[in-house]
Amino acid sequence: MHYQDHTKYSNGYPYPIPMNINTHPSSASTRWSTGLCHCCDDPANCLVTCFCPCVTFGQIAEIVNKGSISCAQSGAVYGLLLGFTAGLSCLYSCFYRSRLRGQYDLEEAPCVDCLVHFFCEQCALCQEYRELKNRGFDMGIGWQANMDRQSRGITAPPTVAGGMSR
């Protein structure tokens, strides 16, 4: 006997797929606003992250945590973990990258979060910082001040189009 059913379900496959399973995660995710290695987009943050990644991580963590943990607390924990072993700090920061991606439905690119942080820790932190900055957060003022600005209708710092001209 030969059974062949050419019926295609609405998902395009010859078998049903439960609705709670996302078969194409990259098609439903948003791209990052900048690439992993676009550190030249914000050279000041790049320098800070290279020499003191605790500061950048603390700023990211405060925004991702929506102010429940301060920049100083998160940065201190990251610094302690970095002091013990870089692997622990990479795991800690990887957790925040995953949370950030979840909050903004960002694609897991260029590879899984833990590998990005293990092999390119500073680049990953810079990318996450730029992502939040590009979404209107002033990274230097923290969560509460950003929320205060947003409640007053100021969503992003004003940008100057260019120099003066006649």
C-alpha positions in Angstrom: 0.0 0.0 0.0 1.1 3.5 -0.8 -0.3 6.4 1.2 0.4 9.9 -0.1 -1.5 12.9 1.0 -0.7 16.1 -0.9 -2.8 18.3 1.4 -0.9 21.4 2.5 -1.9 23.2 5.7 -2.0 26.9 6.0 1.6 26.9 7.2 2.8 25.6 3.9 3.9 22.2 5.3 2.2 18.9 4.7 1.6 18.5 8.4 0.1 20.8 11.0 2.4 22.8 13.3 1.1 24.1 16.6 0.5 27.8 16.7 2.8 28.3 19.7 5.9 27.1 17.8 7.6 29.8 15.8 9.2 28.0 12.9 11.0 31.0 11.5 12.2 33.1 14.4 14.4 35.3 12.2 11.4 36.4 10.1 9.5 37.6 13.1 12.4 39.4 14.7 13.6 42.9 14.3 17.1 43.6 13.1 19.6 45.4 15.4 19.9 49.1 14.6 23.7 48.7 14.2 26.0 45.9 13.5 28.1 44.1 16.1 31.3 45.7 14.9 30.1 49.2 14.2 31.9 50.6 17.2 33.0 53.7 15.1 29.4 54.8 15.3 30.0 55.9 19.0 33.8 56.1 19.6 33.4 57.6 23.1 31.4 54.6 24.2 33.8 52.3 22.5 36.7 53.7 24.5 34.8 53.5 27.8 33.8 49.9 27.1 37.3 48.9 26.2 38.8 50.3 29.4 36.0 49.9 31.8 33.2 47.6 30.5 31.6 47.8 34.0 30.3 51.3 33.2 28.7 50.3 29.9 27.3 47.1 31.3 25.8 49.0 34.3 24.1 51.5 32.0 22.6 48.8 29.9 21.5 46.7 32.9 19.7 49.7 34.5 17.7 50.3 31.4 16.9 46.6 30.7 15.9 46.2 34.4 13.7 49.3 34.2 15.5 50.9 37.1 15.0 48.0 39.6 18.8 47.7 39.9 21.0 50.8 39.6 23.8 51.3 37.1 26.3 51.3 40.0 25.0 48.0 41.5 25.0 46.2 38.1 28.4 47.5 37.2 29.8 46.5 40.5 28.5 42.9 40.2 29.9 42.7 36.6 33.2 44.0 37.8 33.4 41.5 40.6 32.6 38.7 38.2 35.1 40.0 35.7 37.7 40.0 38.5 37.1 36.3 39.3 37.0 35.1 35.7 35.9 36.7 32.4 33.7 33.7 31.7 31.3 34.5 34.6 31.0 38.1 33.5 30.3 37.0 29.9 27.5 34.7 31.2 26.1 37.6 33.3 26.1 40.0 30.4 24.7 37.4 28.0 21.7 37.1 30.2 21.1 40.9 29.7 21.5 40.6 26.0 18.8 38.0 25.9 16.5 40.1 28.0 17.2 43.1 25.7 16.4 41.1 22.7 13.2 39.8 24.3 12.0 43.3 25.2 12.5 44.6 21.7 12.0 41.4 19.7 15.5 41.6 18.3 17.0 38.8 16.2 19.6 36.5 17.8 22.4 37.6 15.5 25.1 37.1 14.3 25.0 34.0 16.5 23.6 32.9 19.8 23.9 35.4 22.7 26.4 33.5 24.8 28.8 33.1 21.9 28.6 36.8 21.0 29.5 37.7 24.5 32.2 35.0 24.9 34.0 35.9 21.8 33.2 39.6 21.4 32.3 40.9 24.8 33.2 44.6 24.3 31.6 44.7 20.8 28.4 43.1 22.2 28.2 45.7 25.0 28.7 48.5 22.6 26.0 47.2 20.2 23.5 46.9 23.1 24.4 50.4 24.3 23.9 51.8 20.8 20.6 49.9 20.4 19.2 51.5 23.5 20.6 54.9 22.6 19.0 54.6 19.1 15.7 53.7 20.8 15.7 57.1 22.5 17.4 56.4 25.8 19.9 58.8 27.1 22.3 56.3 28.6 24.0 58.7 30.9 21.0 59.7 33.0 19.5 56.3 33.9 16.1 54.8 33.8 14.2 57.2 36.1 15.4 60.3 34.4 14.6 58.8 31.0 11.0 58.0 32.2 10.7 61.6 33.6 11.8 63.0 30.2 9.4 60.7 28.4 6.5 61.8 30.6 7.2 65.4 29.8 7.1 64.5 26.1 10.9 64.5 25.5 11.6 61.1 24.0 15.1 61.7 22.7 17.7 64.5 23.0 17.4 67.1 20.3 19.7 66.7 17.4 21.4 69.5 15.6 21.2 69.2 11.8 24.4 71.0 11.0 26.4 74.1 11.5 25.2 77.7 11.0 24.9 78.9 7.5 23.8 82.2 5.8 
